[in-house]
């Protein structure tokens, strides 16, 4: 059974940076596409970024393009989300999710991913 644990969240200054990590146990991530999602209070969960099983392809939502970077280290069974130029609207609980796929779906939809972490809070201090 694949299990995912997020880490690295917290409080960040306006325009600051933060790196989230999603570490797998139970199985390697070699054959899994991994997505990052977020859910702000009172809003639906939205897809943020996705990376293919090999790490060769990435996709990001328009709201974070140019600011967030997703990367994958299969040797460490970890996917990272590096977030720059953070804005108040980035405040949310962030989740990583994995699915047994080679590539990412064209739309980063939550219903496609079967394995989820417990989520981690990212808050903007501004």
C-alpha positions as CSV (number, residue, x, y, z in Angstrom):
1,X,0.0,0.0,0.0
2,X,1.4,3.4,-1.0
3,X,1.4,6.0,1.8
4,X,2.2,9.7,1.3
5,X,3.3,12.2,3.9
6,X,3.6,15.9,3.3
7,X,6.1,18.1,5.1
8,X,7.6,21.6,4.9
9,X,4.5,23.7,5.4
10,X,4.1,26.7,7.7
11,X,3.9,30.5,7.8
12,X,5.5,32.5,5.1
13,X,6.2,36.2,4.6
14,X,4.6,38.1,1.7
15,X,6.6,37.3,-1.5
16,X,8.4,34.6,0.4
17,X,9.3,31.0,-0.6
18,X,8.5,27.6,0.8
19,X,9.3,24.1,-0.3
20,X,6.8,21.3,0.4
21,X,7.9,17.6,0.3
22,X,5.8,14.6,-0.3
23,X,7.5,11.4,0.7
24,X,6.2,7.9,-0.1
25,X,6.5,4.7,1.9
26,X,5.3,1.2,1.1
27,X,6.1,1.5,-2.6
28,X,8.4,3.5,-4.8
29,X,7.1,6.4,-7.0
30,X,8.7,5.2,-10.2
31,X,5.4,4.2,-11.8
32,X,3.2,6.9,-10.2
33,X,2.3,10.3,-11.4
34,X,2.1,12.7,-8.5
35,X,0.0,15.8,-8.1
36,X,-0.2,18.6,-5.6
37,X,-3.6,20.0,-4.7
38,X,-4.8,22.7,-2.3
39,X,-8.0,23.6,-0.5
40,X,-8.6,27.0,1.0
41,X,-11.4,27.5,3.6
42,X,-14.8,27.5,1.9
43,X,-13.4,26.5,-1.5
44,X,-13.2,23.3,-3.5
45,X,-10.0,21.4,-3.7
46,X,-8.0,22.5,-6.8
47,X,-5.1,20.9,-8.7
48,X,-1.9,22.9,-8.5
49,X,0.8,20.9,-10.2
50,X,1.5,17.4,-11.5
51,X,4.6,15.5,-12.5
52,X,4.8,12.4,-14.5
53,X,6.2,9.1,-13.2
54,X,9.6,9.6,-14.7
55,X,9.7,13.3,-13.7
56,X,10.2,14.3,-17.3
57,X,6.9,16.1,-17.7
58,X,5.2,18.7,-15.4
59,X,2.0,20.6,-15.5
60,X,0.9,23.6,-13.4
61,X,-2.3,25.5,-13.0
62,X,-2.4,29.0,-14.5
63,X,-2.7,30.5,-11.0
64,X,0.8,29.2,-10.0
65,X,2.7,29.1,-13.3
66,X,6.0,30.8,-13.1
67,X,5.9,30.8,-9.3
68,X,5.6,27.1,-8.3
69,X,7.9,24.3,-9.5
70,X,7.3,20.6,-9.0
71,X,10.1,18.1,-9.1
72,X,10.6,14.4,-8.3
73,X,13.4,12.4,-6.9
74,X,12.5,8.7,-7.4
75,X,15.6,7.6,-5.5
76,X,14.3,9.3,-2.4
77,X,10.7,8.5,-3.2
78,X,9.9,12.2,-2.8
79,X,8.1,14.9,-4.8
80,X,8.8,18.5,-4.1
81,X,6.7,21.7,-4.6
82,X,8.9,24.7,-4.5
83,X,6.7,27.8,-4.1
84,X,8.1,31.3,-4.8
85,X,6.5,34.8,-4.7
86,X,3.7,33.5,-2.4
87,X,0.5,35.5,-2.3
88,X,-2.3,35.6,0.3
89,X,-4.5,33.6,-2.1
90,X,-2.0,30.7,-1.8
91,X,-3.0,30.1,1.8
92,X,-4.5,26.7,1.9
93,X,-4.1,23.1,3.0
94,X,-1.8,21.4,0.5
95,X,-2.1,17.8,-0.4
96,X,0.0,15.5,-2.5
97,X,-1.6,12.6,-4.3
98,X,-0.4,9.7,-6.5
99,X,-1.8,7.5,-9.1
100,X,-0.4,4.6,-11.1
101,X,0.0,6.5,-14.3
102,X,2.9,7.3,-16.6
103,X,1.8,10.8,-17.4
104,X,-0.4,13.5,-15.8
105,X,-4.0,14.1,-16.8
106,X,-4.6,17.1,-19.0
107,X,-6.6,18.5,-16.1
108,X,-5.2,17.9,-12.6
109,X,-8.4,16.4,-11.2
110,X,-8.6,15.1,-7.7
111,X,-10.9,12.1,-8.7
112,X,-8.1,10.6,-10.8
113,X,-5.7,10.1,-7.9
114,X,-6.2,7.2,-5.5
115,X,-3.5,7.8,-2.9
116,X,-3.5,10.9,-0.7
117,X,-1.4,12.4,2.0
118,X,-3.0,13.9,5.1
119,X,-2.4,17.5,4.0
120,X,-0.3,20.3,5.4
121,X,-1.0,24.0,6.1
122,X,0.6,26.8,4.2
123,X,-0.4,30.2,5.5
124,X,0.6,33.7,4.4
125,X,1.5,36.0,7.2
126,X,0.7,39.2,5.3
